[in-house]
Amino acid sequence: MKKHLPQLMLLVGVVFCTFFSRLLISPLLLTVSTDFEISYARATSLFLFTSIGYVLSLILSGFISARITHHWTIVSAILLTSFSLALIGLSGTVVWLVVGFVMLGIGPGLYPASGFTMITRLVGQKDMGKGVAIVDTGITFAFILAPLAAAALLPVLSWRLIFLASSGLVVVVGILNAGYGQAGHFRGTPPNFHNLGIIFRNRAFWVVACWLSLLSAATFGIFAILPSFLVLERGMNQDFVNAVVGASRVSGLFILYGAAWLGDRWERRRLVILVFLGSGIFTVLLGMSSGGVLLLCVFLQPIFGAAFFPSTFALLSERVSREHQNIVFALVFSFGNICGVGIFPFLMGLLESIGYSEWGFFGLGILMLSSLPLMRFLQARAD
């Protein structure tokens, strides 16, 4: 594992940039909607446009990696992300803003299938959970720093300059990966009807796709709308909210490693059950509570989501053949992103417009708890 740390750290940088770029809109959403004079419900549709671009890119990523290798697919992902941030920062109309957000999905969407395939090849199946945990620290840092950066910079910079500065940071990471990335110099497997038929007959794929959709809504989806919910529905100060939401994600750094360590020593099925019970209960409480209890839930609810990803992706990778892994990861991320990161925030925006946003949290939490019986459909490991 130690000899692969430099390459894994490069992937940490990629993951941080692709997630930071998409998470940055959440703490800036009210400011952007005010600048363009659009309603909050309409502004939440930007998440849906990003998800559409993300899913299209995920589907095409197998064809691209089959042509230019996983390494250059990841470099392309980070450079397209930088371009999209610059486009958003320079947009003068809602149309160009939408184009920028579609591009903000297309760039990061090239990463997951190639990234997870590279991690598997680098560290091997035995250390898959640890490898994912290391790389996923980039996600946790993005969750922490996106709202904190917005809270620190918005009083002195416009939201446009924040996006442009972020674009410059991302392109530096892209150059570093292009010059120093040594992993992933092999081609992916493009999707075809034969491969898709094998994958779609695998019950583990459908189980994890369902779980990822719900956990994406409980992590990325809730993060996307939580600042606006706390400001509009609970009357909190925007700067205070951004600081609290960022601080609430710090625990994810420790939970990731703890979950990976526990997943390698404890049955992963038990860990997933614990994650869904905790996340479902605290998601319900987010919508039903107020005051100090609400702030406590803001800190406790993300803990369980952070624990989900290392064990679940290790669980899935054990149940599909190596040649199909990049396709499987692309497909499950497609389901998770369109449902959890696109549709859920959009629906929450609609519920907020009619005064029923609390029911969105309640419904999501109940769905998560109801999904636990799917565990029985996980079959044995792939040969």
Backbone hydrogen bonds, N-H to C=O, Kabsch-Sander energy under -0.5 kcal/mol:
donor,donor_aa,acceptor,acceptor_aa,energy
4,H,1,M,-1.1
5,L,2,K,-1.4
8,L,4,H,-2.3
9,M,5,L,-2.7
10,L,6,P,-1.4
11,L,7,Q,-1.5
12,V,8,L,-2.0
13,G,9,M,-1.9
14,V,10,L,-1.7
15,V,11,L,-3.0
16,F,12,V,-2.8
17,C,13,G,-2.2
18,T,14,V,-2.6
19,F,15,V,-2.2
20,F,16,F,-3.3
21,S,17,C,-2.1
22,R,18,T,-1.0
23,L,19,F,-2.8
24,L,20,F,-1.7
25,I,22,R,-0.5
26,S,23,L,-1.1
28,L,24,L,-0.8
29,L,25,I,-0.8
29,L,26,S,-1.0
32,V,28,L,-2.7
33,S,29,L,-2.7
34,T,30,L,-1.9
35,D,31,T,-2.2
36,F,32,V,-2.2
37,E,34,T,-0.6
38,I,33,S,-2.5
43,A,39,S,-2.3
44,T,40,Y,-2.0
45,S,42,R,-1.0
46,L,43,A,-1.9
47,F,44,T,-1.1
48,L,44,T,-0.7
49,F,45,S,-2.1
50,T,46,L,-2.2
51,S,47,F,-2.1
52,I,48,L,-2.2
53,G,49,F,-2.1
54,Y,50,T,-2.3
55,V,51,S,-2.8
56,L,52,I,-2.3
57,S,53,G,-2.1
58,L,54,Y,-2.4
59,I,55,V,-2.4
60,L,56,L,-1.8
61,S,57,S,-1.4
62,G,58,L,-0.6
63,F,60,L,-0.5
64,I,60,L,-2.0
65,S,61,S,-3.0
66,A,62,G,-1.4
67,R,63,F,-0.7
67,R,64,I,-1.0
68,I,64,I,-2.8
69,T,65,S,-1.5
70,H,184,G,-0.6
70,H,186,F,-2.1
71,H,184,G,-2.4
72,W,68,I,-0.6
73,T,69,T,-1.4
74,I,70,H,-2.0
75,V,71,H,-1.9
76,S,72,W,-2.1
77,A,73,T,-1.9
78,I,74,I,-1.9
79,L,75,V,-2.0
80,L,76,S,-2.4
81,T,77,A,-1.7
82,S,78,I,-1.8
83,F,79,L,-2.1
84,S,80,L,-2.3
85,L,81,T,-2.0
86,A,82,S,-1.9
87,L,83,F,-2.2
88,I,84,S,-2.3
89,G,85,L,-2.4
90,L,86,A,-1.6
91,S,87,L,-0.7
91,S,88,I,-0.8
97,L,93,T,-1.9
98,V,94,V,-2.5
99,V,95,V,-2.3
100,G,96,W,-2.4
101,F,97,L,-1.9
102,V,98,V,-2.3
103,M,99,V,-2.4
104,L,100,G,-1.7
105,G,101,F,-0.7
105,G,102,V,-1.0
106,I,102,V,-1.9
107,G,103,M,-2.4
109,G,105,G,-1.7
110,L,106,I,-0.6
110,L,107,G,-1.6
111,Y,108,P,-1.6
114,S,110,L,-0.6
115,G,111,Y,-3.3
116,F,112,P,-2.8
117,T,113,A,-1.6
118,M,114,S,-2.3
119,I,115,G,-2.2
120,T,116,F,-2.2
121,R,117,T,-2.1
122,L,118,M,-2.5
123,V,119,I,-2.5
124,G,120,T,-1.7
127,D,123,V,-0.6
128,M,125,Q,-1.2
131,G,127,D,-2.7
132,V,128,M,-2.7
133,A,129,G,-2.1
134,I,130,K,-2.4
135,V,131,G,-2.2
136,D,132,V,-2.7
137,T,133,A,-0.5
137,T,134,I,-1.2
138,G,135,V,-1.8
139,I,136,D,-0.5
140,T,136,D,-1.8
141,F,137,T,-2.7
142,A,138,G,-1.7
143,F,139,I,-2.4
144,I,140,T,-2.1
145,L,141,F,-3.0
146,A,142,A,-2.3
148,L,144,I,-1.2
149,A,145,L,-3.2
150,A,146,A,-1.9
151,A,147,P,-2.5
152,A,148,L,-2.2
153,L,149,A,-2.7
154,L,150,A,-2.3
156,V,153,L,-1.5
157,L,153,L,-3.0
162,I,158,S,-1.7
163,F,159,W,-1.8
164,L,160,R,-2.2
165,A,161,L,-2.7
166,S,162,I,-2.0
167,S,163,F,-1.9
168,G,164,L,-1.6
169,L,165,A,-1.8
170,V,166,S,-2.3
171,V,167,S,-2.0
172,V,168,G,-1.3
173,V,169,L,-1.5
174,G,170,V,-2.0
175,I,171,V,-2.1
176,L,172,V,-2.1
177,N,173,V,-2.1
178,A,174,G,-2.2
179,G,175,I,-2.2
180,Y,176,L,-2.6
181,G,177,N,-1.6
186,F,184,G,-1.6
188,G,65,S,-0.8
196,L,192,N,-3.0
197,G,193,F,-2.2
198,I,194,H,-1.8
199,I,195,N,-2.3
200,F,196,L,-3.1
201,R,197,G,-1.1
202,N,199,I,-1.6
203,R,201,R,-0.8
205,F,202,N,-0.9
206,W,202,N,-1.0
207,V,203,R,-2.2
208,V,204,A,-2.5
209,A,205,F,-2.3
210,C,206,W,-2.1
211,W,207,V,-2.5
212,L,208,V,-3.1
213,S,209,A,-1.8
214,L,210,C,-2.0
215,L,211,W,-3.1
216,S,212,L,-2.5
217,A,213,S,-1.7
218,A,214,L,-2.0
219,T,215,L,-1.6
220,F,216,S,-0.7
221,G,216,S,-2.9
222,I,217,A,-1.5
223,F,219,T,-2.2
224,A,220,F,-2.0
225,I,221,G,-1.3
226,L,222,I,-2.4
229,F,225,I,-2.5
230,L,226,L,-2.8
231,V,227,P,-1.9
232,L,228,S,-3.2
233,E,229,F,-2.3
234,R,229,F,-1.0
235,G,231,V,-0.6
236,M,230,L,-2.3
241,V,237,N,-2.6
242,N,238,Q,-2.4
243,A,239,D,-1.9
244,V,240,F,-2.4
245,V,241,V,-3.0
246,G,242,N,-2.0
247,A,243,A,-2.4
248,S,244,V,-2.1
249,R,246,G,-1.2
250,V,247,A,-1.4
252,G,249,R,-1.1
253,L,250,V,-1.7
254,F,250,V,-0.5
254,F,251,S,-0.7
255,I,251,S,-2.4
256,L,252,G,-2.3
257,Y,253,L,-0.9
258,G,254,F,-2.3
259,A,255,I,-3.2
260,A,256,L,-2.2
261,W,257,Y,-2.6
262,L,258,G,-2.5
263,G,259,A,-2.8
264,D,260,A,-1.5
265,R,261,W,-0.7
265,R,262,L,-0.7
266,W,262,L,-3.0
270,R,267,E,-0.7
271,L,267,E,-1.3
272,V,268,R,-2.2
273,I,269,R,-2.1
274,L,270,R,-2.3
275,V,271,L,-2.3
276,F,272,V,-2.4
277,L,273,I,-2.3
278,G,274,L,-2.4
279,S,275,V,-2.9
280,G,276,F,-2.2
281,I,277,L,-2.1
282,F,278,G,-2.3
283,T,279,S,-1.9
284,V,280,G,-1.8
285,L,281,I,-1.9
286,L,282,F,-1.6
287,G,283,T,-1.0
287,G,284,V,-0.6
288,M,284,V,-1.3
289,S,285,L,-2.0
293,V,290,S,-0.9
294,L,290,S,-0.8
295,L,291,G,-1.9
296,L,292,G,-2.1
297,C,293,V,-2.1
298,V,294,L,-2.1
299,F,295,L,-1.3
300,L,296,L,-2.0
301,Q,297,C,-2.9
303,I,300,L,-0.9
304,F,300,L,-0.6
304,F,301,Q,-0.6
305,G,301,Q,-0.8
306,A,302,P,-1.8
307,A,303,I,-0.9
308,F,304,F,-0.6
308,F,305,G,-1.0
309,F,305,G,-0.8
311,S,307,A,-0.6
312,T,308,F,-2.1
313,F,309,F,-2.3
314,A,310,P,-1.6
315,L,311,S,-2.3
316,L,312,T,-2.3
317,S,313,F,-2.6
318,E,314,A,-1.4
319,R,316,L,-1.7
320,V,317,S,-0.7
324,H,321,S,-1.2
325,Q,322,R,-1.1
328,V,324,H,-2.5
329,F,325,Q,-2.7
330,A,326,N,-1.7
331,L,327,I,-2.3
332,V,328,V,-2.7
333,F,329,F,-2.1
334,S,330,A,-1.6
335,F,331,L,-2.2
336,G,332,V,-2.5
337,N,333,F,-2.8
338,I,334,S,-2.4
339,C,335,F,-2.0
340,G,336,G,-2.4
341,V,336,G,-0.6
341,V,337,N,-1.6
342,G,337,N,-1.4
343,I,338,I,-2.5
344,F,339,C,-1.9
346,F,342,G,-1.4
347,L,343,I,-2.9
348,M,344,F,-2.5
349,G,345,P,-2.1
350,L,346,F,-1.8
351,L,347,L,-2.6
352,E,348,M,-2.4
353,S,349,G,-1.6
354,I,350,L,-0.8
354,I,351,L,-0.7
355,G,352,E,-1.0
356,Y,351,L,-3.1
359,W,356,Y,-1.1
360,G,356,Y,-0.5
360,G,357,S,-1.1
361,F,357,S,-1.0
362,F,358,E,-1.9
363,G,359,W,-2.7
364,L,360,G,-2.1
365,G,361,F,-2.4
366,I,362,F,-2.1
367,L,363,G,-2.2
368,M,364,L,-2.1
369,L,365,G,-2.0
370,S,366,I,-2.2
371,S,367,L,-1.0
371,S,368,M,-0.6
372,L,369,L,-0.9
374,L,371,S,-1.7
375,M,372,L,-2.1
376,R,373,P,-1.5
377,F,374,L,-2.1
378,L,375,M,-1.6
379,Q,377,F,-0.5
382,A,318,E,-2.8
